Structure formats: structure tokens, C-alpha cells
Amino acid sequence: MTDHEKLDDGAKRWLDRPGSVDIIFWILCLVCGVLFLADAFYVKHPHFEVEYLFGFYALFGFVFSVGLVLSAKELRRFLKRGEDYYD
């Protein structure tokens, strides 16, 4: 008997319950919001003037993460192979 078969006893785990994923999502949103607001309560020692802006690192990370995902989606057009590539 494999480990997967041992876990598949039909019992619902906490992530299987309705609403559990929503709770995790909203907790993550709350943590991100608190960290964004925490930017106002510490002393910054920036190298560039733009780093003085409130929430710069959060906005910078968000914009470039979205940009990375969008550029990867476009890059997929050039790199993907057909369904029968290995046949």
C-alpha cells in the first residue's frame, strides 16, 4: 500500500472543506495590506530617490511580478510545441 492510498481514506482534509481556500486568500490579503502599511513606520535608507515613495517596494514587486507573468505568456507562443511533437 502506497502513502497516497493510505491518505485516500475518504476523510475530508481542512483544505477540502468549503470556504477554507477563501479564508487563506483573505488572510494573505490582510498580511499583504499590513506589510504595505508598515512601510510608513520604519526608517528608510534608500540608494535612489524613488525609494522614498510610500509603498515603493510593494508596488515595484507587484508590477514586475505581473509583467513577468504576462511576458511568460507571450513567450509561450514562441516556445510551445504541438500536441504530436513527440509522436
Backbone as ProteinMPNN parsed JSONL, in Angstrom:
{"seq_chain_A": "MTDHEKLDDGAKRWLDRPGSVDIIFWILCLVCGVLFLADAFYVKHPHFEVEYLFGFYALFGFVFSVGLVLSAKELRRFLKRGEDYYD", "coords_chain_A": {"N_chain_A": [[0.85, -1.173, 0.0], [0.638, 2.153, -0.935], [1.812, 5.428, 0.135], [0.056, 7.373, -0.761], [-2.33, 5.981, -1.115], [-2.867, 5.354, 1.519], [-3.539, 7.852, 2.574], [-5.822, 8.417, 1.179], [-8.455, 7.913, 2.378], [-11.032, 8.729, 2.235], [-11.768, 10.634, 4.049], [-12.37, 14.057, 4.702], [-10.037, 16.621, 4.342], [-8.687, 19.657, 5.813], [-8.367, 21.571, 3.807], [-10.145, 20.707, 1.943], [-12.632, 21.381, 2.787], [-15.466, 23.494, 2.238], [-14.854, 26.915, 1.718], [-12.39, 27.099, 3.003], [-10.181, 27.724, 1.366], [-10.878, 30.281, 0.615], [-10.634, 31.599, 3.066], [-7.873, 31.402, 3.503], [-7.002, 32.966, 1.327], [-8.033, 35.525, 2.029], [-6.708, 35.983, 4.428], [-4.087, 36.108, 3.49], [-4.334, 38.424, 1.895], [-4.826, 40.289, 3.934], [-2.408, 40.162, 5.397], [-0.622, 41.096, 3.43], [-1.632, 43.705, 3.095], [-1.174, 44.788, 5.675], [1.623, 44.671, 5.758], [2.163, 46.43, 3.667], [1.209, 48.836, 4.754], [2.944, 49.01, 6.891], [5.169, 50.105, 5.856], [5.23, 52.783, 6.354], [6.195, 53.082, 8.903], [8.91, 52.705, 9.489], [12.402, 53.549, 9.316], [13.832, 54.545, 6.343], [16.637, 53.776, 4.269], [17.479, 54.637, 1.542], [18.982, 54.059, -1.72], [18.344, 55.325, -4.041], [16.308, 58.104, -5.092], [13.645, 57.5, -5.722], [12.979, 55.433, -4.081], [12.095, 56.52, -1.732], [9.384, 56.854, -1.919], [6.121, 56.112, -0.664], [5.299, 52.793, -0.103], [6.835, 51.825, -2.196], [8.437, 49.481, -2.635], [6.549, 47.414, -2.473], [4.792, 48.062, -4.576], [6.605, 48.033, -6.715], [7.421, 45.322, -6.696], [4.933, 44.093, -7.218], [4.2, 45.13, -9.767], [6.326, 44.222, -11.399], [6.106, 41.466, -11.025], [3.618, 40.893, -12.177], [4.268, 41.743, -14.744], [6.219, 39.832, -15.39], [4.696, 37.476, -15.489], [2.934, 38.081, -17.606], [4.762, 38.45, -19.709], [5.829, 35.887, -19.845], [3.619, 34.466, -20.713], [3.384, 35.459, -23.309], [5.837, 34.635, -24.355], [5.456, 31.947, -24.419], [4.055, 31.476, -26.764], [6.035, 31.347, -28.695], [7.668, 29.272, -27.867], [6.219, 26.928, -27.36], [5.308, 23.552, -28.227], [3.702, 21.454, -30.687], [0.864, 19.236, -30.149], [1.432, 16.674, -31.046], [4.181, 16.48, -31.088], [6.159, 14.72, -30.051], [5.395, 12.342, -31.16]], "CA_chain_A": [[0.0, 0.0, 0.0], [1.46, 3.364, -1.031], [1.44, 6.514, 1.048], [-1.116, 8.057, -1.314], [-3.505, 5.161, -0.821], [-3.133, 5.466, 2.952], [-4.185, 9.132, 2.829], [-7.088, 8.498, 0.458], [-9.428, 7.114, 3.112], [-12.344, 9.332, 2.081], [-11.974, 11.709, 5.013], [-12.074, 15.384, 4.172], [-8.987, 17.382, 4.997], [-9.143, 21.026, 6.078], [-8.432, 22.331, 2.554], [-11.279, 20.202, 1.164], [-13.876, 21.97, 3.289], [-15.845, 24.731, 1.544], [-14.5, 28.161, 2.384], [-11.033, 27.113, 3.551], [-9.296, 28.441, 0.446], [-11.245, 31.7, 0.73], [-10.051, 32.107, 4.31], [-6.437, 31.576, 3.259], [-6.864, 34.106, 0.427], [-8.263, 36.786, 2.737], [-5.612, 36.157, 5.387], [-2.943, 36.569, 2.699], [-4.603, 39.829, 1.554], [-4.651, 41.07, 5.152], [-0.973, 40.229, 5.683], [-0.031, 41.996, 2.432], [-2.048, 45.067, 3.433], [-0.455, 45.215, 6.883], [3.015, 44.913, 5.381], [2.172, 47.654, 2.86], [1.066, 49.969, 5.674], [4.122, 49.047, 7.762], [6.193, 50.896, 5.168], [5.229, 54.144, 6.907], [6.644, 53.093, 10.291], [10.326, 52.412, 9.694], [13.31, 54.498, 8.693], [14.383, 54.017, 5.098], [17.982, 54.207, 3.891], [17.473, 54.282, 0.119], [20.089, 54.428, -2.595], [17.774, 56.172, -5.082], [15.226, 58.97, -4.603], [12.332, 56.885, -5.918], [12.74, 54.507, -2.974], [11.446, 57.247, -0.645], [7.932, 56.822, -2.111], [5.388, 55.187, 0.205], [4.906, 51.544, -0.734], [7.59, 51.618, -3.433], [8.861, 48.088, -2.818], [5.357, 46.602, -2.728], [4.33, 48.356, -5.932], [7.64, 47.562, -7.623], [7.308, 43.868, -6.759], [3.674, 43.72, -7.862], [4.252, 45.471, -11.191], [7.24, 43.34, -12.107], [5.578, 40.098, -10.99], [2.594, 40.84, -13.224], [4.987, 41.819, -16.014], [6.869, 38.546, -15.632], [3.669, 36.51, -15.897], [2.456, 38.441, -18.941], [5.816, 38.183, -20.696], [5.936, 34.434, -19.978], [2.501, 34.034, -21.55], [3.721, 35.786, -24.692], [6.971, 33.798, -24.733], [4.922, 30.604, -24.657], [3.667, 31.383, -28.177], [7.205, 31.011, -29.496], [8.368, 28.094, -27.369], [5.407, 25.72, -27.2], [5.328, 22.561, -29.297], [2.401, 20.886, -30.997], [0.466, 18.085, -29.328], [2.036, 15.445, -31.565], [5.61, 16.756, -31.288], [6.977, 13.557, -29.731], [4.853, 11.118, -31.799]], "C_chain_A": [[0.898, 1.239, 0.0], [0.982, 4.415, -0.04], [0.193, 7.24, 0.561], [-2.393, 7.284, -1.014], [-3.871, 5.23, 0.652], [-3.883, 6.757, 3.266], [-5.566, 9.21, 2.196], [-8.128, 7.605, 1.118], [-10.837, 7.701, 3.039], [-12.627, 10.454, 3.056], [-11.589, 13.042, 4.386], [-11.003, 16.061, 5.012], [-9.46, 18.826, 5.123], [-9.177, 21.868, 4.81], [-9.576, 21.867, 1.657], [-12.6, 20.827, 1.597], [-14.196, 23.262, 2.525], [-15.453, 25.963, 2.365], [-13.082, 28.217, 2.919], [-10.071, 27.899, 2.673], [-9.603, 29.936, 0.485], [-10.644, 32.324, 1.98], [-8.554, 32.345, 4.131], [-6.19, 32.786, 2.371], [-7.007, 35.422, 1.182], [-7.214, 37.03, 3.818], [-4.374, 36.658, 4.67], [-3.12, 38.032, 2.294], [-4.387, 40.731, 2.763], [-3.171, 41.239, 5.492], [-0.279, 41.177, 4.704], [-0.4, 43.448, 2.718], [-1.326, 45.614, 4.651], [1.001, 45.509, 6.56], [3.154, 46.161, 4.52], [2.086, 48.882, 3.758], [2.266, 50.103, 6.612], [5.256, 49.857, 7.143], [6.285, 52.311, 5.74], [5.896, 54.219, 8.283], [8.09, 52.664, 10.513], [11.174, 53.402, 8.912], [13.939, 53.851, 7.467], [15.791, 54.576, 4.883], [18.176, 53.893, 2.409], [18.751, 54.725, -0.608], [19.619, 55.404, -3.663], [16.59, 56.943, -4.52], [13.855, 58.308, -4.703], [11.99, 55.926, -4.773], [12.134, 55.193, -1.756], [9.919, 57.183, -0.752], [7.292, 55.774, -1.21], [4.968, 53.953, -0.587], [5.677, 51.221, -2.001], [7.922, 50.153, -3.659], [7.681, 47.169, -3.095], [4.861, 46.818, -4.157], [5.329, 47.855, -6.977], [7.544, 46.044, -7.793], [6.053, 43.419, -7.476], [3.735, 43.95, -9.362], [5.169, 44.51, -11.945], [6.825, 41.877, -12.043], [4.501, 39.917, -12.061], [3.254, 40.883, -14.593], [5.672, 40.515, -16.374], [5.865, 37.506, -16.107], [3.187, 36.816, -17.31], [3.508, 38.179, -20.013], [6.005, 36.679, -20.889], [4.796, 33.884, -20.832], [2.779, 34.315, -23.019], [4.87, 34.914, -25.197], [6.533, 32.376, -25.046], [4.512, 30.421, -26.115], [4.837, 30.929, -29.052], [7.822, 29.674, -29.104], [7.536, 26.816, -27.329], [5.484, 24.836, -28.448], [3.912, 22.055, -29.527], [2.115, 19.659, -30.154], [1.174, 16.805, -29.769], [3.54, 15.604, -31.806], [6.456, 15.522, -31.059], [6.479, 12.272, -30.389], [5.623, 10.726, -33.012]], "O_chain_A": [[1.802, 1.361, 0.827], [-0.098, 4.307, 0.54], [-0.632, 7.674, 1.365], [-3.422, 7.88, -0.694], [-5.049, 5.172, 1.002], [-4.766, 6.766, 4.124], [-6.399, 10.0, 2.64], [-8.625, 6.659, 0.507], [-11.741, 7.213, 3.716], [-13.625, 11.159, 2.911], [-10.614, 13.139, 3.641], [-11.067, 16.066, 6.241], [-10.516, 19.182, 4.598], [-9.963, 22.813, 4.743], [-9.937, 22.565, 0.709], [-13.576, 20.801, 0.848], [-13.291, 24.034, 2.205], [-15.703, 26.023, 3.569], [-12.609, 29.3, 3.261], [-9.24, 28.654, 3.178], [-8.694, 30.762, 0.398], [-10.191, 33.468, 1.943], [-8.03, 33.372, 4.561], [-5.266, 33.559, 2.627], [-6.199, 36.333, 1.001], [-6.871, 38.18, 4.092], [-3.679, 37.538, 5.177], [-2.162, 38.803, 2.341], [-3.827, 41.82, 2.632], [-2.733, 42.337, 5.835], [0.565, 41.976, 5.112], [0.447, 44.332, 2.592], [-0.91, 46.772, 4.662], [1.555, 46.497, 7.042], [4.15, 46.878, 4.625], [2.808, 49.857, 3.55], [2.566, 51.203, 7.076], [6.196, 50.248, 7.836], [7.323, 52.961, 5.614], [6.139, 55.318, 8.782], [8.454, 52.293, 11.63], [10.703, 54.017, 7.955], [14.501, 52.759, 7.54], [16.089, 55.706, 5.269], [18.941, 52.996, 2.056], [19.475, 55.62, -0.172], [20.403, 56.224, -4.142], [15.94, 56.488, -3.578], [12.995, 58.537, -3.852], [10.815, 55.647, -4.535], [11.696, 54.511, -0.829], [9.228, 57.436, 0.236], [7.841, 54.691, -1.012], [4.342, 54.077, -1.64], [5.214, 50.416, -2.809], [7.713, 49.633, -4.755], [7.807, 46.231, -3.883], [4.548, 45.858, -4.861], [4.93, 47.313, -8.008], [7.584, 45.543, -8.917], [6.092, 42.469, -8.258], [3.366, 43.074, -10.143], [4.812, 44.036, -13.024], [7.17, 41.112, -12.944], [4.479, 38.907, -12.764], [2.858, 40.153, -15.501], [5.701, 40.132, -17.544], [6.151, 36.74, -17.028], [3.045, 35.905, -18.125], [3.175, 37.731, -21.11], [6.314, 36.241, -21.998], [4.992, 32.936, -21.592], [2.447, 33.501, -23.881], [4.866, 34.501, -26.357], [7.165, 31.685, -25.845], [4.613, 29.315, -26.646], [4.644, 30.211, -30.032], [8.44, 29.014, -29.939], [8.099, 25.723, -27.27], [5.695, 25.314, -29.563], [3.036, 22.206, -28.674], [3.014, 19.106, -29.521], [1.478, 15.947, -28.939], [4.101, 14.914, -32.657], [7.4, 15.29, -31.815], [7.079, 11.215, -30.196], [5.296, 9.728, -33.655]]}, "name": "protein", "num_of_chains": 1, "seq": "MTDHEKLDDGAKRWLDRPGSVDIIFWILCLVCGVLFLADAFYVKHPHFEVEYLFGFYALFGFVFSVGLVLSAKELRRFLKRGEDYYD"}
